[in-house]
Amino acid sequence: MKNHLRTAIEASIAAGREIMKIYEQKDLQVELKEDDSPLTIADRRANDIINEFLIPSGIPVISEENIQLSFEERKSWQRCWIVDPLDGTKEFIKRNGEFTVNIALVFEGNPVLGVIYAPALKSLYFAEVSESKAYQITLENEDLDLDLILTNSTQIFPQQAGSEIKVVGSRSHMNQATLDFIEKLKEEGKEVVVLSKGSSLKFCLLAEGAAHVYPRFGPTMEWDTAAGQAICEAVGFTCRWAASGERITYNRENLKNDHFSVVYEG
């Protein structure tokens, strides 16, 4: 597992380096996909780089920017990588820095490791779920030796909510259902603080104790959540479907996520 974690970290940093080259250009070359979501040359280049790192592992890759295989072809996979080469493309276009590279390894439907790298913030998060620990490091030098990255990273810890509860929401997708969720907490006597954050950084806020709960009542895909789920579950959160209460699993027939919430259970 350690080798897979190292590979995912290396891939995320290399992809982040390429993303930043494009981020610093005047023309981001934005186009729209069939679902009207934005796509940039940074998405494509980051995806190519990540594939170069992951494909030699022999583990199949589900990526937002790869051709999606049918469930018939995927359903026998015991393991797979789930990748979003540029999560938060809208944040990238807005140039607010809140975009990430997401890489997760999934075993029998369950995320077992996750890496999230926010290149504009130089912030790297990673975890192996089986170790029940998650880590963060600010990469002032992206060329830092991987062993130094692993040894110099700081373990992060969640915080249980008290009378005040910090709810993290999407910067680009806040909707009425989320506002209703927040209002219900207030009716229960909670003092609610709302934090807005783009991309999978919402999961990172939970894992490092800066927020307590993440309700999501807007559209997401498996590659938006797999890495964040691994990092959060490593420190005691659970990620459950809003409708059934069951834990979120991956490499499903439908890669689109239903509504869910991420809550600390210790």
C-alpha positions in Angstrom: 0.0 0.0 0.0 2.8 2.4 0.8 4.1 2.2 -2.8 0.6 3.1 -4.1 0.5 6.0 -1.7 3.9 7.2 -2.9 2.8 6.9 -6.5 -0.4 8.9 -5.9 1.5 11.7 -4.1 4.1 11.9 -6.9 1.3 12.0 -9.5 -0.6 14.7 -7.7 2.4 16.9 -7.3 3.4 16.5 -11.0 -0.1 17.2 -12.1 -0.3 20.2 -9.9 2.9 21.6 -11.3 1.5 21.4 -14.8 -1.8 22.9 -13.7 0.0 25.9 -12.2 1.9 26.6 -15.4 -1.5 27.0 -17.2 -3.1 28.9 -14.2 -0.4 31.6 -14.5 -1.2 32.2 -18.2 -3.7 34.8 -19.3 -5.8 32.5 -21.5 -7.1 29.4 -19.7 -8.6 28.0 -22.9 -12.0 27.2 -21.4 -14.6 25.1 -23.3 -17.8 23.4 -22.3 -18.5 19.7 -22.1 -21.8 18.1 -23.1 -23.2 18.7 -19.6 -22.2 22.4 -19.8 -19.5 21.9 -17.2 -16.2 23.7 -18.0 -13.1 22.0 -19.2 -9.6 23.6 -19.6 -6.4 22.4 -21.2 -5.2 22.1 -17.5 -7.7 19.3 -17.0 -6.4 17.4 -20.0 -2.7 17.8 -19.3 -3.1 16.9 -15.6 -5.0 13.8 -16.6 -2.3 12.7 -19.0 0.4 13.1 -16.3 -1.6 11.2 -13.7 -2.2 8.4 -16.2 1.5 8.1 -16.8 2.0 7.5 -13.1 -0.9 5.2 -12.4 -1.3 3.0 -15.4 2.1 1.2 -14.8 0.6 0.0 -11.5 -1.6 -2.4 -13.4 -4.7 -1.1 -11.6 -7.4 0.3 -13.8 -8.1 4.0 -13.6 -11.5 5.8 -13.5 -10.9 9.4 -14.2 -13.2 12.3 -15.1 -11.2 12.9 -18.2 -10.7 9.3 -19.4 -13.2 7.5 -21.6 -15.8 6.0 -19.3 -16.0 2.2 -19.5 -19.3 0.4 -19.2 -20.2 -1.3 -15.8 -20.0 -4.6 -17.6 -16.3 -3.9 -18.1 -15.8 -2.5 -14.6 -17.9 -4.6 -12.3 -15.2 -7.4 -11.9 -12.5 -4.9 -10.8 -11.4 -5.6 -7.3 -9.2 -2.5 -7.2 -9.3 0.8 -9.1 -7.9 4.3 -9.0 -10.5 7.1 -9.0 -9.2 10.4 -10.2 -10.2 14.0 -10.7 -7.2 15.6 -12.3 -8.6 19.1 -11.7 -11.4 19.3 -9.1 -13.0 22.7 -8.9 -12.5 23.8 -12.5 -14.9 26.7 -11.8 -12.6 27.8 -9.0 -9.6 27.4 -11.3 -11.3 29.7 -13.9 -12.2 32.2 -11.1 -8.5 32.1 -10.0 -9.4 31.8 -6.3 -6.9 29.0 -5.7 -9.5 26.5 -4.4 -9.0 23.7 -6.8 -7.4 20.3 -6.2 -6.0 17.1 -7.7 -7.9 14.1 -6.3 -6.5 10.6 -6.4 -8.0 7.6 -4.5 -7.4 3.9 -4.5 -10.5 1.8 -4.0 -10.6 -1.8 -2.9 -13.9 -3.8 -3.3 -15.8 -0.5 -3.5 -14.1 1.1 -0.5 -11.6 4.0 -0.6 -8.4 2.7 1.1 -6.1 5.7 0.4 -6.6 9.3 -0.7 -4.4 12.1 -1.8 -5.6 15.7 -2.3 -3.3 18.3 -3.6 -4.2 22.0 -3.8 -1.3 23.4 -6.0 -2.2 27.1 -5.7 -2.2 26.7 -2.0 0.8 24.3 -2.0 -1.2 22.2 0.4 -1.0 18.3 0.3 -3.3 16.0 2.3 -3.1 12.2 2.3 -4.2 9.2 4.3 -4.3 5.4 4.3 -7.6 4.5 5.9 -6.2 1.3 7.6 -3.7 3.5 9.6 -6.5 5.7 11.0 -4.3 8.7 10.5 -4.2 11.6 8.0 -1.5 14.1 7.2 -0.9 17.5 5.7 2.1 19.4 4.5 2.6 22.7 2.8 5.0 22.3 -0.1 7.1 25.4 -0.3 9.4 23.3 -2.6 7.6 20.9 -4.9 10.9 19.2 -5.7 11.2 18.1 -2.1 12.2 14.4 -1.8 9.2 12.2 -1.4 10.7 10.6 1.8 11.1 14.1 3.3 7.4 14.9 2.4 6.3 11.8 4.2 8.5 12.4 7.3 7.8 16.1 7.5 4.0 15.9 7.1 1.9 16.8 10.2 -0.8 14.5 11.4 -4.2 16.3 11.4 -7.1 15.7 13.7 -10.8 16.5 13.5 -12.8 18.3 16.2 -16.2 17.3 17.6 -18.8 20.0 17.4 -20.0 21.6 20.7 -22.7 24.3 20.9 -21.2 25.8 17.8 -21.2 23.7 14.7 -19.2 24.7 11.5 -20.9 23.5 8.3 -18.9 23.5 5.2 -20.6 24.1 1.9 -19.8 24.5 -1.8 -18.6 27.9 -3.0 -20.1 27.3 -6.4 -23.1 25.0 -5.6 -24.8 26.3 -2.4 -28.6 25.5 -2.8 -31.9 25.7 -0.9 -31.6 22.1 0.5 -28.3 23.0 2.1 -29.8 26.2 3.5 -32.7 24.1 4.9 -30.2 21.7 6.5 -28.5 24.7 8.2 -31.8 26.1 9.4 -32.7 22.7 11.0 -29.5 22.8 13.0 -30.3 26.3 14.2 -33.8 25.1 15.3 -32.0 22.4 17.3 -30.3 25.1 19.3 -27.0 25.0 17.5 -25.0 28.1 16.8 -24.1 27.5 13.1 -21.1 28.9 11.3 -21.1 28.4 7.5 -17.8 28.0 5.7 -17.7 28.1 1.9 -14.9 26.2 0.1 -14.4 25.0 -3.4 -13.5 21.5 -4.6 -12.5 18.6 -2.3 -11.0 21.1 0.1 -14.3 20.8 2.0 -13.2 17.3 3.1 -9.9 18.6 4.1 -11.5 21.2 6.4 -13.3 18.4 8.2 -10.2 16.2 8.6 -8.1 19.0 10.0 -10.7 20.2 12.5 -11.7 23.5 10.8 -15.3 22.3 10.1 -17.6 19.7 11.6 -20.1 18.5 9.0 -20.4 18.6 5.2 -23.9 18.1 3.8 -24.0 17.8 0.0 -27.4 18.2 -1.8 -25.9 19.1 -5.2 -24.4 17.1 -8.0 -21.1 15.3 -7.6 -19.4 12.3 -9.2 -17.3 9.5 -7.7 -14.1 11.3 -8.6 -15.2 14.3 -6.6 -15.5 12.4 -3.3 -13.4 9.2 -3.2 -10.1 10.8 -2.1 -11.8 13.1 0.4 -13.8 10.2 1.8 -10.6 8.2 2.4 -8.9 11.1 4.2 -12.0 11.8 6.3 -12.7 8.1 7.2 -9.1 7.8 8.3 -9.8 10.2 11.1 -13.2 9.0 12.2 -15.8 10.6 9.8 -18.3 8.6 7.9 -19.7 9.4 4.5 -23.3 8.3 4.1 -26.1 8.6 1.5 -28.7 11.1 2.8 -31.6 8.9 1.7 -30.5 5.5 3.0 -27.9 6.3 5.6 -25.6 3.7 4.0 -22.0 4.3 3.6 -20.8 5.6 0.2 -19.1 3.0 -2.0 -17.4 3.3 -5.4 -17.1 1.8 -8.9 -20.9 1.7 -9.0 -22.9 1.2 -12.1 -23.9 4.9 -12.0 -20.8 7.0 -11.2 -23.0 10.0 -10.3 -23.4 10.5 -6.5 -26.7 10.9 -4.7 -27.0 13.5 -1.9 -24.8 12.7 1.1 -23.4 14.0 4.3 -20.0 13.6 6.0 -20.3 13.5 9.8 -17.8 12.8 12.6 -18.4 9.6 14.5 -15.1 9.2 16.2 
